[in-house]
Amino acid sequence: MSNLHITLIQSDISWEDTMKNIDHFGKLIDAVHDPVDLIILPEMFNTGFSINPFKCAETMEGATLTFLKEQAVRKKCMITGSLLIRDKNKYFNRLVVCYQDGSVNQYDKRHLFRLSEEDKIFTSGTEKIIVKRKGWKILPLICYDLRFPVWSKNHWISGEYEYDLLVYIANWPRSRIHLWKPLLVARAIENQCYVAGVNRIGNDGHGRAHSGDSMVIGPEGEILASVETGQPAVVNTTLSMKKLIDFRKKYPFAPDWDHFSIHI
C-alpha cells in the first residue's frame, strides 16, 4: 500500500524552440530532489501548443524523447509530457511516459482542439493507456480530453478500479481557466480517484495567455496541492493509497456505475 510521490512542473514555454525548452526543463527536473515516482510536464513542453509540425515535429528517435528517457533513467522515476510526433507520414500530439529503465509508452491525443485547427493537421488517437507505478494505475490524458467525461471514465472491472490517478497535461488558456478547476474536480469525484492537472504559464506564439493553476485533487474533490497562478513552480506532493482505499470502501459507488462501450 505504497504512497505515490508526484512532481508538477508549471512553467513558461519558449515558442517553437525545442533545444531551449529542453535545456530549461532539464534544469527544472534537476531541481527535483525529494523522492519522486512521477514527474509531470505540460502539454507540448518542448515547443508550446504549435500546429506547425513542419518545424516542430520529431520522430520517436528525436532530441526531445532522447532527453526524456535520459532524465527518467537518471532520476529513477517516470516522466510524462507531450510533443509533436511524425509517424508514418502522420502527425500526432503524443503523450509519452518514459520509465526509469529507458522504455517508453505512448498515448495520442484523442480529442483534437478544432478551435485551433488541431484537428485539420494532426491525427486523433484511438487507444488509452494505463501505466503502473508502485501498484498504482495511472491514466494520462491531454488538455481538451478534460472536457469529455466519457473518454476519461473509470471502470469497475472484476472487482477492481481501472485506475487510481488521472493525469491531464495542458496548454489551457487563461481566457477559459474558470472551467479548468471545476472540470478537474468533477473528474475526481465521478471517478473516485486522484486527479493531477499540469498547465503552462506565459504567452504563446499566438498571443494567448496561460495562467497555469496546476493542481492535485483528491477523490472527494478536495484540493490537495495547487500552484500559484501565473508563477513558475516545481511542486511535490504525496498521494496516499490508504486514503483512497478507505474512501472507496466507505463509498462503494463503483459497482453501480453504468457499463458502456465507446465506438470510434
N, C-alpha and C positions, 0 to 999 in steps of 0.2 A: 504494500500500500504506500508506494513512494510518492512524495511530493514532486511537482514539476516546476523547475526554475526557468522562467522565460524572461527575455530581454526585448523591450520595444525600442527601436531606434527611430526617432522622429527628427527629420532633417529637411533642409532645403536641398534642391537637386539642380545641378548646373545643366542648362538646356542643351541636350543633344551632344554632350561632351563626355563620352564614355570613360576615357582614361582619367579625366579629372575627378569624376564621380567614384571610380574605383579607388583612387588614392584617398579621397575624402572618407568614404565609408570604411576603408581599411583602417584609418586612424580611429574612427568611432568604434569599430569592433575591437581594436586594441585596448580601448578604454574599458571593456567589459572584463572585470577582474573577479567578480563574485562567481561562485559555482553556477553554471548555466547549462541548460539542456537544449534550449531552442532560442535562437536569435531571429527576430522578425524585422525585415526591411520593408520599406514602402513599395508599392507597385512601380515598375519601371524605374527602379532606383538608379540605374546607370545612365538614363537619358532624359527622364521626365516623360510625361504622357504624350509622346510623339506619335504621329501617324505617318511618319516618313521612314518607312522600312528600308528604302534605297540607301539612306545614310546610316540608319541606326541598327538595322537587323544584323544579328550574328548567327553563326551556326552553334551547335552544341559543343563544338571544339574551340569556340572563340574565347576572347580575353576575359569576358565577364564570368562565364561559367568556370573557367580555369581558376579565376580569383576566388569564387565562392567555394569551390572544392578545397582549395588550399586553406582557406580560412576555417572551414569546418573541421578539417583534419588537425589543424594547428590548435584550435580552441577545444577540440574533442567534444563537439556538440553538433546539433542540427542547425542549419541556417536556411532561411527561405526568403525569397523575393521574386519579382518577375522581371522579364526583359523581352525585347522583340527578338523573335527567332525565325530564321529562314529554314524551312524543312521541306524538301521535295517540291520546290517551286511554289510553296505556300508560305504565308506569314502568320505568325501566332503571337498573341500576348501570353507568354508561357511563364507560369509559376514553376519554379524549381525548388526542390527540397534536397539539400546536399547533406550527406551523412558523414559522421566522423571517420568512416572507413574509406571515404572518397567516392562512394557510389551516389547516384542521383535518381530521384523520382520526379515526375513532372505532371502538371495539370495545365491544360489550355483553357483560357477564359471562355466560359460558356456564353455569357450574355455580353455581347459587344455593344458599346455605347453609341447608338445611332446619332445622337446629337452632335458628336464629334466626327461622324462618318467612319468610326472604327469598323463598323460592320461592312463597309464597302471595300475595305483594304485587307482586313485580316480574316482568317478562317476560324469559325467557332469550334470550341471543343465539345466533345460528346460524353466524356467519362470523368467522373470524380475519382479522387484517390483518398485513401485513408492511410496515414503514416503513423508509425508507432514509436514510442519512446518511453522506456521505463514502465511498461504496462499501460501507458496512456494511448488512446486512439484519437487522432487529430485529423480534422477535415480542413484543408486550406482552400480558400476561395479568393476571388479578386473583385474588389470595388463594386461595380454595377451589379454583381451577383447578389449583393446585400439586399437589393430591392425585390428579390424573388424567393420568397419563403419556401416554396415547394422544392426548389433545387437544393436548398440547404437543409431540408427537414431531416431530423434524426429519425431513426427507425428502431423498433424493438424486434430483435431477431433472435429467435431461440432463447429467449430469456435474458438477452443482453442488449445494452445500448450500442448502436452502431459507432458512436464516437463520444468523446468526453470534452473535447476542446474544439471550438470552431474559430478559425482564424480568417480575418479579412485584411488584405493589404490593399492600399488605396492611394489614388490621387483625387481625393474628394474635394471639390472646390468650396471655398468659404461661402459663396452665394447660396449653397444648399446645405450648409453644415447643420442647420437646425433639424435636419432629418437624420443626420448621422447617429447621434446618441440614441434617440428613441428606437431606431431600427436595430441597432446593436443590442439594446436592452430587450426588445421583443424577441430577437433570435435566441437570446439566452433563456428567457422564460419559456418559450414554446418548445424548446429542445432540451430543457433541463440539463444544461451544460454550461461550461465556461465559454466566454467569447472574448477574443482579443482583436481589436481593430487598430491597425497602424497606418497613419496617414502622413503625407508630406506637409511641409510648410513652404512659404515663399511663392513667388510668381513664376509661372511657366512661360514658354516662348510665345504663347498667345495672349499673354497679359492676364491670365486667370490667377487669382489669388487663392492660396490654400492656408488654412489656419491650423492644420494638424488635428488637435483634440483627440489624439490617440488615447485609448483606454482599455482596461480589462474589466469585464462584467462577470459577476458571479451567477450561479444558477437560479437565484431568487430575483435577479435583476438589479442587484446592488453593485455599485461601482467600487471595485477593489483597488484600482490604480488608475491614475489619469495624468496626462502630460499637459503642462500649462499651454494655453492657446498661443499659437504663433511662435513658440520658443523651441529651439533645438534641445533635444534631451536624449539621454540613454537611461532608460528606466528598467530596473529589475524588480520582478515580483514573483512570489511563490504561490502556486496553486495546490490546494490540499485535496488529495484523493479521498481522504477520510470524510471531509466535509461534504464532498459530492456524493459519496455513497450514502451517508447518513441522510442527506436531503432527499435523495431518490427513494430511500426506504420509507421515509416519513410521508412522502407524497408520491405514491406509486401510480402516476398517471400514464406511464408509457404503455402498459398493456391495453389501454383504451384508445391509443392513437389509431387513426384511420390507416388502413393499408391501401396503398395505391402504387401505380407504376407510372413512369414518365416516358412518353413517346416523343422521340426527337426526329 
